[in-house]
Amino acid sequence: MAALGTFIFTIVVPGTWTVVISHLVLASDFKVATVQIGPLRFAGLGPIVVGMVIYLWCAWDFTFAGRGTPAPIAPPKDLVVKGLYRYVRNPMYVGIVLILLGEAVLFESVELLLYALLTFSIFHTWVRIHEEPTLRSKFPDSYPRYCDTVPRWIPKVGRTN
């Protein structure tokens, strides 16, 4: 059941965030600046693919190691500290921001870059005011220790825990 919930959540939420809203941003009349980087724009495919792999890997770990879904209404029952969660506490969000940054490069869009920055700000605020307090309450022994050893956003180079 968790796998189905994860699949549906992934299509609806990250799918909307990275495909539908990005398309609306590109199609809008709101234009900040024009940037043309020519064939270098295809370098944006790298962050898009990496971001997708990060998100899917983490969704898998949430489903099978955590026994839940990325959806706040059906969160993991166990604290997920394996896979990419050994290096950074919020890799799903990092993956989504990477997708958006890749789209900004691929489509040569300052507006998508601004959308990516806004998205990161929203994620950071959500993590600080909702997710971290919720996880501290749900896992009062293990989550604070986890926070002491694993950074919130940027992994430490050479980390081996």
N, C-alpha and C positions, 0 to 999 in steps of 0.2 A: 504493500500500500504506500509506503514511503517513496518508493521509486516512481510510482505514478504521480504522487504529489509533487515530487521534485521536477519531473518532466513538465507537468502543467505549469508550475510556478516559473520554470525557466523560460518557457514559451511566452507566458503572459508578462512577467515583470522585466527580466533582463532583455527579453526580445523586444518589448515595447520601448524600453529605455534606450537601447542601442540601435534599433532599426527604425521603428515608427517615429519616435521623437526626432531622431537624427534626420530622417527624411523630411519631416515638417520644418526643421530648422533650415535645411538646404533649400526647400521650396518656398520659404517665406520671403517677403520683400525686405526684411530687415538685413541690411548689409553694412558691416563695419568697415571692411577694407578688402581689396582684392590682392591676393598673393598668388603668384604663379611660380612654381618650382620645377615645372616641366616633368621629365621622366623620373626625377627624384621623388615625385609624389607616390610612386609605387612602393617606396620604402615604408609607407604607411601600412602595407599589408602585413609586415612583420609584427608590429604591436597588436594588430587585429587578431592574427592567428595565435600569438602568445596569450593574449587576453582571453580568447575563447578556450584555449587549453587549460589555463589557470582556473577559469570559472567551472568548466566541466569536471576537472579533477576534484575541486573542492566540493562541488555538488555530489559527486560520487562518495567522497568521504563523509559528508553530512548524512547521506542516505544509509550507507552500510556500516561505517564506524560509529556514527553518532545516533543511528536509528531514528532519523527524523528527516526533515526537509529544510531548505533555505527559507521557507515561508515562516514569518513570525507566528502564524496561527498553528503551526505544527513543527516547532523547533526540535533539534536533536535532543534525545533523552540523556545522552552522554556528552561530556565536553570533548570536542574533537581537537586533538593535539598532535595528530600524525600528518604525514604528507607535507604539504606546503605550510600547514599550520605550525610546524616546527620552527619556521623561519620568520613568519609575520602573522599577527593575530587576525588580520582582515584581508586575506588574499582574494576572496571573491570580489570585494569592492575594488581592489587593485586591478583585477582582471577586467572589470567593466570600464574603469577609467582608462586602462590601456587600449581597449577597443575604441573608445571615443577619441582618444588622442590619435590613434592610427587612422580613424575616419577623417579627422581634421586634416591630417597630412595628405591622405589619399585624395580627398576632395578639395584640397587647397582652400580650406574654409576657416577663416578667423572666427566665424560664428560658432562652428563646431568646437573650436578650441575653447571659446568662452563657455560653451555648454559643458565641456569636459571639466573645466575649472569649477563651474557652478555645481556640477554633479559631485565632485570631490568634496566641496564645502558641505553639501547636504549629507553625504555619507559620513564625514567627520563629525558633524553635529549629531546625527542619529546615533553613531557609535558612542559618543561621549554622554549624551543625555538619556539614551534608552538601553542600548545593548550592553554596555559595560556594567551599569548598575543592575540590570536584570541577571547577567551572568554571575556577578558577585553574590547576588542573593541566592541563585539556584545552586551554585557550586562554591560555597563559602570557604572551603579549604583549598581546593585545587586551582580555582581561577586566579586568586591574588598571586599565588606562586607562579602560575603561568605568565601573568602580566609582568612579573619581576624579571623573567628570563627571555621573553619574546617581545620584540618591538611591535608597536601598533601598525605602522605603515611601511617602513623601509627596513628590509632585512639587513642584519649585520653580515658583512662579508666574512666568509670562512666559518660561519656558525655550524656547530655539529651536534646540538642537543637532540 
